[in-house]
Amino acid sequence: MFSFQQKKKSREHSVLSWINAIFFVIIIRSVIFSPYRIPTGSMIPTLLVGDHIIVTKFNYGVCRFSFLFSQWIDYFSGRVAVLDRPKRGDVVVFTCPKKFSMDYVKRLVGLPGDRIQMKEGMLYINGEVCPMNKVSEKYRAYDGESFVEGDIYIRELPVAKVDKKGKTQETGKKISHKVLKIRPFGSARYDNTKEFVVPENHYFFQGDNQDGSGDSRSEDLGYVYTDYVLGPAKIVFFSLGDDFTLIKPWTWWSLRLERIGNLIR
């Protein structure tokens, strides 16, 4: 009898330990950081299909979409425990406003009040062009459906951030990042656009694969409300080539060791 009670208590403690562990993991994924896999080529060359990245959720504060099952449960509105605010130039993961089950990763190029426009393939922010300089040609990568090839440019963005009152403040600093251009300047679908004026509490995103990204230049996405933003992408912690299959050892060579540990800029 005594042995039976001991075993029963042992099982109860074991179950409680598992519940606590699961709860701990949920809290970490919801509030601290979360892993994501890159399934498409919209951020080539910064992020490749098969990259696994870490997103730190505590930077921008906790929102409804930080938690599991948020596509069905409206936990709350607004943001809690905000430590920092998104800056122009950040690579950010956010929930798709039109399909809550999907998360996107793009580069933030427009803050509230910014005027954003594409002219002949060049990005203009508040009437000023963001310079681009070619650094390599015939870059080839898999975009999730096929291989694409284009030229790599370095683009310069003026860094700005949103203050506590929701107003955009220029910092005077600049950030450089890589852009893939597949088609000649002026010939791609979103190389020439209207001028977008980013509304209050919204952001404007663009993929680094400039000709192969569905982003805020398209009506399918448009402006992204602040409550949908999850956090900045920080690091590539694992990366697999497009032909990797666990059950086929001869494909293991496609593990991209040179990308593991890369900071995302």
N, C-alpha and C positions, 0 to 999 in steps of 0.2 A: 504493500500500500504506500509505504513511504517512498519507495523507488518510483512508483507510478506518478506520485505528486511531483517528485523531482524532475522527471522527464517532461511532465506537463508544463512546469514552470520554465524549464529549459527551452521548450518549443515556443512558449509565449515570449520569452526574452529574445529568441532568435527572430521571431516575426516582428517584434518591436524594433529590433536592430535594423532589419531590412526596411521597415517603414521609415525610420529615421534617416537611413542612408538615401533612400529615394527622395524624401523631402529635401534633404541637403543638396542633392544634385539638381532638383528642380529650382531651388532658390539660387544656386550658383548660375544655372543657365538663364534664369529670368533676370537677375539683378547684376551679376558680375561680368560674366563673359559667356559666349556661345560659339560653337564651331559651325561653319557653313561650307558647303561644297560649291564650286563654281561650275554650273552646267552649260553656260553659253559663252560666246566669244565677244560679248558687248564691251568688255574692259581690256581686250587685247591692246597693247602688249603688257600692260601693268599686271593683269591677272589672266591666267590661261585656263582653258577648260581642264578640269581635273585638279586644280588647286584647291586645297582645303585651308580655310582661313579662320582666324580668331577675331571675333568682334567684341569689343569691350562695351557692355551695355550701361555701365555706371557713369560713363562720361557725360552723356546728355540727359541723364535722369531716367527714371522708370516711367513707362507709359503702358497703356492697355495692351499693346501688342508685344510687350516684353514677356508676357506670360503664355503658357500653353492654353490651347483651345480658345484663343482670343478671336478667332474667326467666327465663333458662335457666341461667345460671352463678352458682353460689354462691361468689363470690370469697373472702369472709371474713365473720366476724360481728363485731359491735361497731363502734366508731367510732375513727378515727385522726386525730391532729392537731386536736383540739378546741380552738377559740379561745374560743367562747362557747356558752351553752346557751339553748334556746328559753325565751322569757318569755311569761307570760300576756298576751294581747293581740296577739302577733305574727301577721302573715299568713304562712302557711307552706305550702310545696309538699311533698307527701309521696307515696310510692308506695302505692297501694291494697293493703291486706293480703290481700285476697281475689282480686285480679286484678293481677298484677305488671306487666302491660303498660300499666296506666293510672296516671297521676299526678293527684292532686287538689290543689286550693288552697282552704284554709279558714282561719278565724281560731282560734287556740289559746285556749281559754277554761278548760281544766282541766289542772292539773299533777298529778304523783303525790301521792296522798293527799287531793286536793281532793274535796269533796262537791258534785256538780253536779245541779241540778234545775230544771225549768221548771214554773212555777205561773201559770196564767192568762196565758200569753204573756210572763211576766217571768222573766229568768234569775237564779237564786240560786246563789251560790258560797259554800260553807261556811256556809250559813244566812243569808247577807246578800244582799239584793236588789241587783241592778245597776240603778240609776235610768235611766229613759228619758224624754226630752223631745222632743215633736214639733216639727220645724222646717219641714216642708213637706207639702203634700197633693197627691194625684193625680199622683205621679211615675210616669212611664210608660217602660218599657224592654223590649227584646227579650230573652227568656230562652233562645234557641236553638231554640225550637219555636213560640212565639207571643209576643204582647205582653202584659205584665202591668202592673198599675197598683196603686199603694198609697201609703201615707204614709211619709215619712222621719222617723226618730227619731235622736237622738244618745244612745248608750248609754255609760255610764261603767263601766270595768272596773278593779278593783284589780290593779296590776302585781305580779307575783311571778316568781321565777326558781328554778331548781334548782341547788343547790350541788354541789360536787365529790363529795359523798357520796350524791347522789341525793335529798336532802331539799329540800322546797319551802320557800322563804323569802320572806315578804312584804317588799316594799320600802317600803311606806307611800305610794307614788306611785299615780297613777291615769292611765288613758288613755281618751280619748273617741273613739268611731268611729260611723259611720253604719250604721243598720239599716233595711231595708225591711220594712214590715208590710203584707201584702196583705189579710189577713182580720181581722175583729174579734178583740180579745184574748180568748183562751180558747176560740176556735172552730177554730183550725188543728190539724192532726194531731199536732204535737209541742208544742202549747202547754201541755200538762200531762203530765208524765212521772214516773216513779219517781225516786228519788234514786240517782245514779250515784256510786260511789266509785272514783276513778281508781287503778288498780293501780300498783305500783312499776314504773318504767321505761316507763310508758305516758303517752299524752296524750289529751285530749278536745277535739274540734274542732267548730265550728259555723260555718255559712255566714251571711254578713251579710244575705242574702235569707232571713229567718227562716222564712217559710212555704213557701219553694221550694227548700230545700236538703236533700239526703240527706247526713246527717253522723253524728256519734257518738251522736246521740239515737236513731238507727235501728240495729237489729240487723244490717242489711246492711253497716254499717261498724264501729260500736262503737269501742272503744279502739284507739289506734294505737301500736304498739311503737316505741320510740325509734330502732331501726335502719332504720325505713322513712322517717324524716324526711330530706328532701333539703336544705332551706335556706329562709331567709326571702325573700319576694317584696319587692323593693326599689323598682322603678321601672317605669312604663309607657313603653316606648321607641317604640311604634308602635300605632296604633289605627285599625281599619276598621269602618265601619258594616255592618249585617247584609245590606244590598243591594249591597255593593261587588263588582264583577266587573271584572277587569283588561281583558278584551276589550271591555267596554262603557264607553267614555269618559264617557257621561252619568251613570254611577254614581260617578265619581271624587269627586264633591262629598262623598260620605259619609266621606272620610278625616277623622278627628276630630283636627284639629290641636291643639285646646285640651287634649286629654288627653296628648299626647306630652310626656314629661319629668315627668309627675306622680309624685311620691313616693307610695308605697303605705303608708297608715297605717290 
